[in-house]
Amino acid sequence: MTLAGRHLISINDFSNEEIEAVLNLADEMSSALEKGKRLELCQGKELYTVFYEPSTRTRSSFETAMHRLGGTVVSHAEAQVTSSVAKGESIADTIRVLERYADVIVMRHPLDGSTRLAAEHSSVPVISGGDGAHEHPTQTLLDLYTIRKEKGAIRGKSVALCGDLRHGRTVHSLVIALARFEAKITCIAPPDFGLPDHIRDILKAYRCKLTEYESLEDIVAEGSLVLHQPRVESRESRVESRGGRGTPERSVSRLQTPNSRLQTGFMSFLLENLDVLYFTRLQRERLPTREIGGAAEESYRINRQLLEKSRDDALIMHPLPRTGELAYEVDHDKRAAYFRQAGYGVPVRMALIALLLGAVEARVSEGPKETKLAKDVCGVRCLNPRCVTNAECYAAAKFYQVNPQLLRCYYCDWMVRVV
């Protein structure tokens, strides 16, 4: 089994064994870089980065990775204004042109499913650098690498995801991967900013049991957790008829109290019992102005005081950039891993590029399981307003059949109920 010529759009495009192959090769790449070795594995190969949204770490680390592999790079930053997209060129036409110049393309785009559409029209590997609020699979690869390198393993680790989990594409890919590697997952998000339903449905297929909190107060001594509010049914856990919303059952424990602010005691409790705390920022660019405020405006914060009672080996991660959720005073704590995490992006993306270009052969026995597309769904459209099929007129909607009444969009994974 080889990864050569493959696309990476979703973390589910790779099997667990293939993910581990990338991480293992990243270890080799990291060791070579530390020894000052010059690698020429991709000499004569060209990487194109096409970014329709801003990026610091993803674009820079991909370009650095290709240079350190001996290849060359052409960069399209702000492609929405610096390329023919500004003249109305479609994604399909852009990719059909770039595949004539490039050996591998890395693309970031604001529409959900856009990179999947690009891959359909490309004869060279397309790597998603993030598509809308959908997924960011290469960020997840370096997140997994960080956990494995600094905690020794992924399987069985206790990981809490905290912040805007609805609109943050990094956590969408990460929570799926963590579920697949059987990590213990806790989600902490303000009301209406929890994991979207299409991610929950994917997790359900992996029989993942989440523990979720909207907010908690009152942590008593000896590490006991006391709730003043009984277990309640969340608005999200009810079956709804709208597209992409709700499923008949959840594998979720959801707890909440009236206070919308995550209290210091709860954060200390978490840090005493977690291997990893993964923070994300409020995704303002994906929110209507009216939705910004209250608990969401004051994203859950971590500071030096919260670390004082935490485990000595707790790992604080963040995909960056940060806003107010992560105090600068935390940077000097040994548990703050986010800048190391960003640095791991170079060897991880070096490994990925080398494998997709066939410069290194992956030693894996099997790839991801294939899922067949649903038939006889003419006239059905994805109900996600940000789905690429609702923006690019030539893009025909495609779906997977989850059950007789439920379809999942091939491009953005939103669920659509049919009658």
Residue pairs with C-beta under 8 A, 6 or more apart in sequence:
1 18
1 362
1 364
1 365
1 366
1 367
2 358
2 361
2 362
3 14
3 18
3 21
3 355
3 356
3 362
3 364
4 355
4 356
4 357
4 358
4 361
5 125
5 356
5 358
6 13
6 125
6 356
7 13
7 119
7 122
7 125
7 126
7 127
8 14
8 125
8 126
8 127
8 128
8 137
8 138
8 352
8 356
9 115
9 116
9 119
9 126
9 127
9 128
9 131
9 135
9 137
10 116
10 128
10 135
10 137
10 173
10 413
11 19
11 135
11 137
11 140
11 141
11 173
11 174
11 176
11 177
12 176
12 202
12 368
13 137
13 368
14 22
14 137
14 367
14 368
15 364
15 366
15 367
15 368
15 369
16 180
16 181
17 364
17 365
17 366
18 362
18 364
18 367
18 368
19 141
19 144
19 177
21 355
21 362
21 363
21 364
22 141
22 348
22 351
22 352
22 355
22 362
23 141
23 144
23 145
23 148
23 348
23 351
25 351
25 354
25 355
25 360
25 362
26 141
26 145
26 344
26 347
26 348
26 350
26 351
27 149
27 347
28 351
29 39
29 346
29 347
29 348
29 350
29 351
29 354
30 344
30 347
32 39
33 68
33 346
33 347
38 70
39 68
39 69
39 70
39 350
40 69
40 70
41 69
41 70
41 354
41 359
41 360
42 66
42 69
42 70
42 71
42 103
42 353
42 354
42 357
42 359
43 69
43 70
43 71
44 71
45 66
45 69
45 71
45 72
45 103
45 104
45 357
45 359
46 71
46 72
46 73
46 74
46 101
46 102
46 103
46 104
47 62
47 63
47 66
47 71
47 72
47 73
47 74
47 102
47 103
47 104
47 105
47 106
47 353
48 73
48 74
48 75
48 76
48 98
48 101
48 102
48 104
48 105
48 106
49 59
49 62
49 63
49 73
49 74
49 75
49 76
49 77
49 105
49 106
49 107
49 129
50 76
50 79
50 83
50 94
50 98
50 105
50 106
50 107
50 108
51 58
51 59
51 75
51 76
51 77
51 78
51 79
51 107
51 108
51 129
52 78
52 79
52 80
52 85
52 107
52 108
52 109
52 110
53 108
53 109
53 110
53 130
54 78
55 77
55 108
55 129
55 130
56 320
56 321
57 319
57 320
57 342
57 345
58 106
58 108
58 129
58 130
58 136
58 138
58 139
58 345
59 75
59 77
59 106
59 108
59 129
61 342
61 345
61 346
61 349
62 106
62 127
62 129
62 138
62 349
62 353
63 73
63 75
64 346
65 345
65 346
65 347
65 349
65 350
65 353
66 72
66 73
66 353
67 73
68 346
68 350
69 350
69 353
69 354
69 359
71 103
71 353
74 101
74 102
76 82
76 83
79 85
79 94
80 86
83 89
83 94
84 94
85 94
90 392
90 394
91 109
91 114
91 117
91 118
91 121
91 388
91 392
92 117
92 118
92 120
92 121
92 392
92 394
92 395
94 118
95 105
95 107
95 118
95 121
95 122
95 126
96 121
96 122
98 105
98 122
99 105
99 121
99 122
99 123
99 124
102 124
103 124
103 125
103 357
104 124
104 125
104 126
104 127
104 353
104 356
104 357
105 118
105 122
105 124
105 125
105 126
105 127
106 126
106 127
106 128
106 129
107 114
107 115
107 118
107 126
107 127
107 128
107 129
107 131
108 115
108 128
108 129
108 130
108 131
109 115
109 118
109 130
109 131
109 132
109 388
110 131
110 132
110 386
111 131
111 132
111 386
111 387
111 388
111 391
112 131
112 132
112 133
112 134
112 384
112 386
112 387
112 388
112 411
112 412
112 414
113 131
113 132
113 134
113 387
113 388
113 389
113 409
113 410
113 411
113 412
114 131
114 132
114 388
114 411
115 126
115 127
115 128
115 129
115 131
116 128
116 131
116 388
116 410
116 411
117 388
117 389
117 392
117 395
117 411
118 126
119 126
125 356
125 357
127 138
127 352
127 356
128 135
128 136
128 137
128 138
129 136
129 138
130 136
130 139
130 169
130 170
131 169
131 388
132 169
132 286
132 386
132 412
133 166
133 167
133 168
133 169
133 172
133 196
133 283
133 286
133 386
134 169
134 172
134 412
134 413
135 169
135 172
135 173
136 169
136 170
136 172
136 173
136 319
137 173
138 345
138 348
138 349
138 352
139 170
139 173
139 174
139 319
139 345
140 170
140 173
140 174
140 176
140 177
141 348
141 352
142 341
142 344
142 345
142 348
142 349
143 170
143 174
143 177
143 278
143 317
143 319
143 341
144 154
144 174
144 177
144 181
145 344
145 347
145 348
146 315
146 317
146 337
146 340
146 341
146 344
147 153
147 154
147 157
147 159
147 275
147 276
147 315
147 317
148 154
149 344
150 315
150 337
150 340
151 157
151 275
151 276
151 313
151 315
154 178
154 181
154 183
155 181
155 182
155 183
156 182
156 183
156 184
157 183
157 184
157 275
157 276
158 183
158 184
158 186
158 273
158 274
158 275
158 276
159 178
159 183
159 184
159 185
159 186
159 274
159 275
159 276
159 277
159 278
160 185
160 186
160 187
160 188
160 270
160 274
160 276
160 277
160 278
161 171
161 174
161 175
161 185
161 186
161 187
161 188
161 278
161 280
162 187
162 188
162 189
162 262
162 277
162 278
162 279
162 280
162 300
162 325
163 171
163 188
163 189
163 193
163 279
163 280
163 281
163 282
163 299
163 300
163 325
164 189
164 190
164 193
164 280
164 281
164 282
164 283
164 296
164 299
165 171
165 175
165 187
165 189
165 193
165 194
165 195
165 280
166 189
166 192
166 193
166 194
166 195
166 196
167 193
167 283
167 286
167 287
168 280
168 281
168 283
168 319
170 280
170 319
171 195
171 278
171 280
172 195
172 196
172 199
174 278
175 185
175 187
175 195
175 199
175 203
176 199
176 202
176 203
176 206
178 185
179 185
179 203
179 206
179 208
180 206
185 208
185 210
185 211
186 210
186 211
186 212
186 213
186 270
186 274
187 194
187 195
187 210
187 211
187 212
187 213
188 212
188 213
188 262
188 270
188 300
189 195
189 212
189 214
190 214
190 215
190 260
190 294
190 295
190 296
190 299
190 300
191 214
191 256
191 260
191 295
192 291
192 296
193 282
193 296
194 212
194 214
194 234
194 236
195 203
195 210
195 212
196 244
197 236
197 244
197 245
197 246
197 247
197 415
198 244
198 408
198 409
198 412
198 413
198 414
198 415
199 413
200 210
200 236
200 247
200 250
200 252
201 247
201 402
201 408
201 415
202 413
203 210
203 251
204 247
204 249
204 250
204 251
207 251
208 251
209 251
209 252
209 253
210 251
210 252
210 253
211 252
211 253
211 255
212 252
212 253
212 254
212 255
213 254
213 255
213 256
213 262
213 266
214 234
214 254
214 255
214 256
214 260
215 256
215 257
215 259
215 260
215 261
215 262
215 263
215 295
216 225
216 227
216 255
216 256
216 257
216 259
216 262
216 263
216 266
217 228
217 257
217 259
217 261
217 263
217 265
217 266
218 226
218 227
218 228
218 257
218 263
218 265
219 225
219 226
219 263
219 265
219 266
219 268
219 269
220 226
223 269
223 272
223 273
225 269
227 255
227 257
228 257
229 255
229 256
229 257
229 258
231 253
231 254
231 255
232 254
232 256
233 254
234 254
234 256
236 245
236 246
237 246
237 250
237 252
237 254
238 246
239 246
239 247
239 248
240 246
241 417
242 383
243 382
243 383
243 384
243 414
243 415
243 416
243 417
244 382
244 383
244 384
244 414
244 415
244 416
245 415
247 406
247 415
260 294
260 295
261 295
261 298
262 300
264 305
264 306
267 300
267 302
267 306
268 306
268 308
268 309
268 310
270 277
271 277
271 306
271 307
271 309
271 310
271 311
271 314
272 309
272 310
272 311
273 311
274 311
274 314
275 313
275 314
275 315
276 314
276 315
276 317
277 302
277 314
277 315
277 316
277 317
278 317
278 318
279 300
279 302
279 316
279 317
279 318
279 322
279 325
279 326
280 318
280 319
280 325
281 299
281 318
281 321
281 322
281 323
281 325
282 292
282 296
282 297
282 299
282 323
282 325
284 292
298 324
299 323
299 324
299 325
300 325
301 324
301 325
301 326
301 327
302 316
302 325
302 326
302 327
302 330
303 327
303 329
303 330
304 327
304 329
304 330
304 333
307 314
307 316
307 330
307 333
307 335
310 335
312 335
313 335
314 335
315 335
315 337
316 326
316 330
316 333
316 335
316 336
316 337
316 338
317 337
317 338
317 341
318 325
318 326
318 338
318 341
319 338
319 341
320 338
320 342
322 338
326 338
330 336
331 339
351 360
353 359
354 360
355 362
371 400
372 400
372 401
373 398
373 399
373 400
373 410
374 398
374 399
374 400
374 401
374 407
377 397
377 398
377 399
377 407
377 418
380 397
380 399
380 407
380 416
380 418
381 389
381 390
381 397
382 389
382 390
382 397
382 399
382 409
382 411
382 412
382 414
382 416
383 414
383 416
384 390
384 409
384 412
384 414
386 412
387 409
387 411
387 412
387 414
388 395
388 411
388 412
389 395
389 396
389 397
389 409
389 411
389 412
395 411
397 409
397 410
398 409
398 410
398 411
399 407
399 408
399 409
399 410
399 416
400 407
400 408
400 410
401 407
402 408
402 415
405 417
405 418
405 419
406 415
406 416
406 417
406 418
407 415
407 416
407 417
407 418
408 414
408 415
408 416
409 415
409 416
